[in-house]
Amino acid sequence: MPETNDVILDAKKISRALTRVAHEILEHNSGAESLVIIGVLRRGADLARRIATTIRELEGVDVPVGLMDISLYRDDVHSKLDQPIVQRTDILFDVVDRNVIIIDDVLFTGRTVRAALDQIIDFGRPRTIQLVVLVDRGHRELPIKADYVGANIPTAKSDRIKVQVEERDGLDRVTIRRSRKKPPKRKPAAGKMKGGGK
């Protein structure tokens, strides 16, 4: 099945999207004093640090940044044959009565976000929980919507979105791999036989 890879966000577009999102977060929350930021490992954590840096440059406020691994909170963890590789969760601050900003790279079915919500509630009851994603590709299976979106990218379910970040991959880029199905073979017309025989 032939496939194509297209760049949908380059480094400049990613930078502009994250800067815009940082401004939107500050506007919606009337500043940064009530905020804490939690990035979903892996690349959501890298994006979280960048947004926190931008907020510091804009507001002069160091927003606490945490990291979370949601592997054991997913609702499909027991249905997979392979055991999940559990990474660390570092939330070394109080979330109670704070505006918690979850940051992830791609929003797809919504199951990762649902797992993140469950994990945050185990740490306490925030004032609000808000969601940032770099890419929203649609195809939700749960009633979950991002509050801040870098880019909405229409996709087919079989498409693959790949997010690369400088901190982890050596470059900033988002690509999409679209699977293209081969056209079905045409059947011979009724009443006709190959070779022209009777």
BALUM-778145 format. One record per residue (C-alpha): z negated, y negated, x negated; residue in one letter; residue number from 1. Coordinates in steps of 0.05 Angstrom, whole numbers. Layout:
// residues N
ATOM     up  north   east type seq
ATOM      Z      Y      X    A NUM
...
// end
This chain:
// residues 198
ATOM     up  north   east type seq
ATOM      0      0      0    M   1
ATOM     22    -64    -35    P   2
ATOM    -30   -118    -45    E   3
ATOM    -31   -191    -65    T   4
ATOM    -86   -234    -95    N   5
ATOM    -87   -308    -78    D   6
ATOM   -134   -361   -104    V   7
ATOM   -164   -396    -44    I   8
ATOM   -216   -439    -81    L   9
ATOM   -212   -461   -153    D  10
ATOM   -267   -492   -195    A  11
ATOM   -256   -563   -169    K  12
ATOM   -255   -542    -96    K  13
ATOM   -319   -501   -105    I  14
ATOM   -353   -560   -139    S  15
ATOM   -332   -608    -83    R  16
ATOM   -355   -559    -30    A  17
ATOM   -424   -550    -60    L  18
ATOM   -433   -625    -69    T  19
ATOM   -414   -637      3    R  20
ATOM   -462   -583     27    V  21
ATOM   -519   -614    -14    A  22
ATOM   -506   -681     20    H  23
ATOM   -505   -648     89    E  24
ATOM   -571   -612     75    I  25
ATOM   -604   -677     55    L  26
ATOM   -577   -714    116    E  27
ATOM   -598   -660    164    H  28
ATOM   -668   -654    136    N  29
ATOM   -680   -728    123    S  30
ATOM   -687   -718     49    G  31
ATOM   -711   -662      3    A  32
ATOM   -787   -664      9    E  33
ATOM   -792   -608     61    S  34
ATOM   -741   -562     28    L  35
ATOM   -744   -496     -8    V  36
ATOM   -682   -459    -29    I  37
ATOM   -673   -384    -33    I  38
ATOM   -610   -353    -61    G  39
ATOM   -587   -283    -43    V  40
ATOM   -574   -241   -105    L  41
ATOM   -528   -241   -139    R  42
ATOM   -480   -299   -134    R  43
ATOM   -518   -334    -78    G  44
ATOM   -573   -344   -129    A  45
ATOM   -526   -379   -177    D  46
ATOM   -500   -424   -122    L  47
ATOM   -572   -439   -101    A  48
ATOM   -589   -466   -170    R  49
ATOM   -528   -511   -169    R  50
ATOM   -545   -540   -102    I  51
ATOM   -617   -552   -124    A  52
ATOM   -590   -588   -186    T  53
ATOM   -546   -633   -144    T  54
ATOM   -604   -649    -97    I  55
ATOM   -646   -668   -158    R  56
ATOM   -591   -714   -182    E  57
ATOM   -584   -746   -114    L  58
ATOM   -657   -751    -93    E  59
ATOM   -698   -744   -156    G  60
ATOM   -735   -685   -124    V  61
ATOM   -743   -616   -155    D  62
ATOM   -734   -569    -97    V  63
ATOM   -766   -500   -108    P  64
ATOM   -714   -446   -117    V  65
ATOM   -727   -372   -104    G  66
ATOM   -684   -309   -109    L  67
ATOM   -682   -251    -61    M  68
ATOM   -655   -180    -63    D  69
ATOM   -644   -157      9    I  70
ATOM   -622    -85     -7    S  71
ATOM   -682    -51     24    L  72
ATOM   -681    -96     85    Y  73
ATOM   -610    -78    106    R  74
ATOM   -605    -39    171    D  75
ATOM   -555      9    139    D  76
ATOM   -596     25     77    V  77
ATOM   -614     95    102    H  78
ATOM   -543    112    123    S  79
ATOM   -514    105     54    K  80
ATOM   -510    165      7    L  81
ATOM   -525    126    -56    D  82
ATOM   -593     95    -66    Q  83
ATOM   -590     19    -71    P  84
ATOM   -600    -13   -139    I  85
ATOM   -661    -57   -125    V  86
ATOM   -665   -123   -162    Q  87
ATOM   -722   -172   -163    R  88
ATOM   -745   -219   -109    T  89
ATOM   -777   -283   -137    D  90
ATOM   -806   -328    -83    I  91
ATOM   -864   -360   -120    L  92
ATOM   -878   -415    -69    F  93
ATOM   -903   -421      3    D  94
ATOM   -850   -419     57    V  95
ATOM   -899   -435    114    V  96
ATOM   -878   -498    151    D  97
ATOM   -822   -512    102    R  98
ATOM   -748   -518    116    N  99
ATOM   -720   -457     82    V 100
ATOM   -647   -459     59    I 101
ATOM   -616   -390     49    I 102
ATOM   -555   -391      4    I 103
ATOM   -503   -335      0    D 104
ATOM   -432   -331    -26    D 105
ATOM   -395   -299     33    V 106
ATOM   -412   -292    107    L 107
ATOM   -378   -231    138    F 108
ATOM   -412   -185    187    T 109
ATOM   -479   -222    186    G 110
ATOM   -520   -161    165    R 111
ATOM   -539   -189     97    T 112
ATOM   -565   -252    130    V 113
ATOM   -604   -212    182    R 114
ATOM   -637   -175    125    A 115
ATOM   -653   -240     90    A 116
ATOM   -686   -268    153    L 117
ATOM   -730   -206    158    D 118
ATOM   -752   -213     86    Q 119
ATOM   -768   -287     91    I 120
ATOM   -811   -276    153    I 121
ATOM   -852   -227    112    D 122
ATOM   -871   -286     67    F 123
ATOM   -894   -329    124    G 124
ATOM   -868   -372    182    R 125
ATOM   -822   -429    160    P 126
ATOM   -810   -491    201    R 127
ATOM   -736   -475    201    T 128
ATOM   -688   -427    167    I 129
ATOM   -619   -455    152    Q 130
ATOM   -559   -418    123    L 131
ATOM   -509   -441     70    V 132
ATOM   -448   -400     52    V 133
ATOM   -392   -416      5    L 134
ATOM   -342   -377     47    V 135
ATOM   -343   -357    120    D 136
ATOM   -291   -304    131    R 137
ATOM   -306   -286    204    G 138
ATOM   -313   -216    235    H 139
ATOM   -386   -223    255    R 140
ATOM   -423   -162    281    E 141
ATOM   -487   -201    296    L 142
ATOM   -498   -269    330    P 143
ATOM   -507   -307    264    I 144
ATOM   -475   -373    245    K 145
ATOM   -479   -414    181    A 146
ATOM   -507   -484    185    D 147
ATOM   -467   -507    123    Y 148
ATOM   -400   -477    102    V 149
ATOM   -360   -491     39    G 150
ATOM   -296   -463     68    A 151
ATOM   -275   -425    130    N 152
ATOM   -224   -373    109    I 153
ATOM   -189   -332    164    P 154
ATOM   -184   -259    142    T 155
ATOM   -166   -190    166    A 156
ATOM   -222   -139    163    K 157
ATOM   -185   -101    109    S 158
ATOM   -179   -163     64    D 159
ATOM   -224   -170      4    R 160
ATOM   -257   -235    -16    I 161
ATOM   -280   -241    -88    K 162
ATOM   -326   -297   -110    V 163
ATOM   -332   -311   -185    Q 164
ATOM   -381   -361   -215    V 165
ATOM   -384   -390   -285    E 166
ATOM   -456   -366   -297    E 167
ATOM   -439   -293   -284    R 168
ATOM   -364   -285   -291    D 169
ATOM   -343   -340   -339    G 170
ATOM   -303   -380   -287    L 171
ATOM   -308   -409   -217    D 172
ATOM   -258   -380   -169    R 173
ATOM   -252   -348   -100    V 174
ATOM   -194   -301    -88    T 175
ATOM   -170   -260    -29    I 176
ATOM   -136   -194    -35    R 177
ATOM    -94   -181     27    R 178
ATOM    -72   -110     42    S 179
ATOM     -2   -107     69    R 180
ATOM     15    -46    110    K 181
ATOM     83    -14    100    K 182
ATOM    128    -20    161    P 183
ATOM    133     45    200    P 184
ATOM    194     88    186    K 185
ATOM    249     80    238    R 186
ATOM    264    142    278    K 187
ATOM    337    161    289    P 188
ATOM    365    138    356    A 189
ATOM    364    190    412    A 190
ATOM    426    233    416    G 191
ATOM    448    220    343    K 192
ATOM    444    273    289    M 193
ATOM    448    265    214    K 194
ATOM    513    286    182    G 195
ATOM    555    273    244    G 196
ATOM    555    346    265    G 197
ATOM    559    369    337    K 198
// end
